[in-house]
């Protein structure tokens, strides 16, 4: 596997792990919601695996859509004076603590970095 796909995979899995941790920090999560969050994370991890190991570009596109949703959610969490529709997207029932907001932003950045390595960073050929 090429180095850029290895970085895509590592950043993708890391972002998903951090995102899952941020979902459980600072708020009470019921058993049903916890199972739902873990299953969603496993599905996203399967998409990262399919894109990196099997060369499925459709899976990378879906990871890109997840990254866009993560970015919109992170912006909505930090931008208190933003538009109402942005405040309501992925809004939790209770206000998120600052650590959760920071972890959500880190997740979005890591997903976009992973996509950069997937689409734009080619391996340099050794001379």
C-alpha positions in Angstrom: 0.0 0.0 0.0 1.3 3.5 -0.8 2.3 6.0 1.8 -0.6 8.3 1.0 -3.1 5.6 1.5 -1.5 4.6 4.8 -1.8 8.2 6.0 -5.4 8.4 4.7 -6.2 5.2 6.7 -4.5 6.3 9.9 -6.0 9.8 9.8 -9.4 8.4 9.0 -9.4 5.8 11.8 -8.0 8.4 14.3 -10.6 10.9 13.4 -13.4 8.3 13.9 -11.9 7.3 17.2 -11.7 10.9 18.4 -15.2 11.6 17.2 -16.6 8.6 19.1 -14.8 9.7 22.3 -16.2 13.3 21.9 -19.7 11.9 21.6 -19.4 10.3 25.0 -17.7 13.2 26.8 -19.8 15.7 28.8 -23.2 14.2 28.3 -25.2 11.2 29.3 -25.7 8.7 26.5 -28.3 6.0 26.8 -27.6 2.4 25.8 -29.6 2.7 22.5 -27.8 5.9 21.5 -24.4 4.4 22.5 -25.0 1.3 20.3 -26.2 3.6 17.4 -23.0 5.8 17.7 -20.7 2.7 17.8 -22.5 1.2 14.7 -22.2 4.4 12.8 -18.5 4.6 13.7 -18.0 1.1 12.5 -19.8 1.8 9.2 -17.6 4.9 8.7 -14.5 2.8 9.5 -15.6 0.2 6.9 -15.8 3.0 4.4 -12.2 4.1 5.2 -11.1 0.5 4.9 -12.8 0.1 1.5 -11.3 3.3 0.2 -7.8 2.6 1.4 -7.5 -1.2 1.0 -9.9 -2.0 -1.8 -9.5 1.2 -3.9 -13.3 2.0 -3.8 -13.5 5.6 -4.7 -17.3 5.7 -3.8 -16.3 5.0 -0.2 -13.9 7.9 -0.2 -16.7 10.2 -1.5 -18.9 9.0 1.4 -16.0 9.8 3.8 -15.9 13.2 2.2 -19.6 13.7 3.0 -19.0 12.6 6.6 -16.2 15.2 6.7 -18.5 17.9 5.5 -21.1 17.1 8.1 -18.4 17.0 10.8 -17.2 20.5 9.6 -20.7 22.0 9.6 -21.3 20.6 13.1 -18.0 21.9 14.4 -18.7 25.4 12.9 -22.2 25.4 14.4 -20.8 24.6 17.8 -18.3 27.5 17.8 -20.3 30.1 15.9 -22.8 31.4 18.4 -24.0 34.2 16.2 -24.3 32.1 13.1 -27.4 31.5 11.1 -30.3 29.6 12.8 -30.1 26.7 10.4 -26.4 26.2 11.2 -27.2 26.2 14.9 -29.8 23.5 14.6 -27.8 21.1 12.5 -26.7 18.1 14.6 -27.6 20.0 17.7 -27.5 18.0 20.9 -30.1 18.2 23.6 -27.7 19.9 26.0 -25.0 22.4 25.2 -21.7 20.7 24.4 -18.7 21.4 26.7 -15.7 23.1 25.2 -13.6 19.9 25.1 -16.3 18.3 22.9 -16.3 21.2 20.6 -12.6 21.1 20.3 -12.6 17.3 19.6 -15.3 17.8 17.0 -13.1 20.4 15.2 -10.1 18.1 15.4 -12.2 15.3 13.9 -13.2 17.5 11.0 -9.7 18.6 10.3 -8.3 15.1 10.5 -11.0 13.8 8.1 -10.1 16.6 5.6 -6.4 15.9 6.0 -7.2 12.2 5.3 -9.0 13.1 2.1 -6.1 15.3 1.1 -3.8 12.3 1.3 -6.4 10.2 -0.6 -7.0 12.5 -3.5 -4.0 14.9 -3.8 -0.8 13.5 -2.2 0.9 11.1 -4.5 3.9 9.1 -3.5 7.2 10.6 -4.5 9.3 8.3 -6.6 12.7 7.4 -5.3 15.5 8.4 -7.6 
